[in-house]
Structures are given as C-alpha cells and as structure tokens.
Amino acid sequence: MPDTLDRTAIENFVVDALVDLGVEREGIVDDAALDELEIDSLDMVELSQSIRKQLGIPVKPKDFDQLYTVGEVLDLCRRKAGLE
C-alpha cells in the first residue's frame, strides 16, 4: 500500500495494472471503453483483487460489474477510498 493514497496513486496503480493485463499504456484514458481495451470479466476480477490487496481500497469484484470505462473504474476506486 502506498504511504499516501491519493488520486494520483490510484490512477498510477490502475494504469500499471491494466498494462500488466496487456493493455497498451497509450490507450488508457478516462473515456476508453474496457471492452475495447480487451479487458474481460476475469481481468476485472484480477484488477479488483489487486486494488484491494495492494491499495487497501475495499472493493469487490461485483463493484466492477456495471463499469464500462477506465474513468468509471477510477471514480469507483476514489469513491471507495473516501477521496470523493
């Protein structure tokens, strides 16, 4: 878990995690659709577990069920972290 959990730390972590899942870094923008980035439901489960374990943000895989863009993922993480 980072020493300070802020918007930038969350964004950097999510971007790095998506890159680890095979997404091209240049394609990771707020309005990028997850399905266009070829992120499937199993990837979302893995992402949610990483966020919970590494950042300590209390998210569950089902929280990601109705998210369609990178920006929505970031918004959820910030909200669950108490930053919004």
C-alpha positions as CSV (number, residue, x, y, z in Angstrom):
1,M,0.0,0.0,0.0
2,P,1.4,3.4,-0.9
3,D,2.3,5.7,2.0
4,T,-0.3,8.3,0.8
5,L,-3.3,7.2,-1.1
6,D,-4.4,10.0,-3.3
7,R,-5.9,10.4,-6.8
8,T,-2.5,10.2,-8.5
9,A,-1.5,7.0,-6.6
10,I,-4.8,5.3,-7.5
11,E,-4.5,6.4,-11.2
12,N,-0.9,5.2,-11.5
13,F,-1.8,1.9,-9.9
14,V,-4.8,1.2,-12.1
15,V,-2.9,2.2,-15.3
16,D,0.1,-0.1,-14.3
17,A,-2.3,-2.9,-13.5
18,L,-4.0,-2.5,-16.9
19,V,-0.7,-2.6,-18.6
20,D,0.1,-5.8,-16.7
21,L,-3.1,-7.2,-18.1
22,G,-1.8,-6.5,-21.7
23,V,-3.3,-3.1,-22.4
24,E,-1.2,-0.6,-24.3
25,R,-0.4,2.3,-22.0
26,E,-1.2,4.9,-24.7
27,G,-4.8,3.6,-24.9
28,I,-5.5,4.0,-21.2
29,V,-7.5,7.2,-21.0
30,D,-10.6,8.0,-18.9
31,D,-13.1,7.5,-21.7
32,A,-11.5,4.3,-23.0
33,A,-14.0,1.5,-23.1
34,L,-12.9,-1.6,-21.1
35,D,-14.2,-3.9,-23.8
36,E,-12.3,-2.0,-26.5
37,L,-9.1,-2.5,-24.4
38,E,-10.0,-6.2,-24.4
39,I,-10.5,-6.3,-20.6
40,D,-12.9,-9.1,-19.8
41,S,-14.7,-10.1,-16.6
42,L,-11.8,-12.2,-15.4
43,D,-9.4,-9.3,-15.9
44,M,-11.8,-7.2,-13.8
45,V,-11.8,-9.7,-11.0
46,E,-8.0,-9.7,-11.0
47,L,-7.9,-5.9,-11.1
48,S,-10.3,-5.6,-8.2
49,Q,-8.3,-8.1,-6.1
50,S,-5.1,-6.2,-6.9
51,I,-6.7,-2.9,-5.9
52,R,-8.0,-4.3,-2.6
53,K,-4.7,-6.1,-1.7
54,Q,-2.2,-3.5,-2.9
55,L,-4.0,-0.2,-2.2
56,G,-6.3,-1.4,0.7
57,I,-9.4,0.0,-1.0
58,P,-12.4,-2.0,0.0
59,V,-13.7,-3.1,-3.5
60,K,-15.3,-6.3,-4.5
61,P,-15.4,-7.9,-8.0
62,K,-19.2,-7.2,-8.2
63,D,-18.5,-3.5,-7.8
64,F,-17.0,-3.6,-11.2
65,D,-19.9,-5.3,-12.9
66,Q,-21.5,-2.2,-14.3
67,L,-18.4,-0.2,-15.2
68,Y,-17.6,0.4,-18.8
69,T,-14.7,2.8,-19.0
70,V,-11.4,3.4,-17.3
71,G,-12.7,6.6,-15.8
72,E,-15.6,4.7,-14.2
73,V,-13.0,2.3,-12.6
74,L,-11.0,5.3,-11.3
75,D,-14.1,7.0,-10.0
76,L,-15.2,3.9,-8.1
77,C,-11.7,3.5,-6.6
78,R,-11.6,7.1,-5.5
79,R,-15.1,6.9,-4.0
80,K,-14.3,3.7,-2.1
81,A,-11.1,5.2,-0.8
82,G,-13.0,8.2,0.5
83,L,-11.5,10.7,-1.9
84,E,-14.7,11.8,-3.5
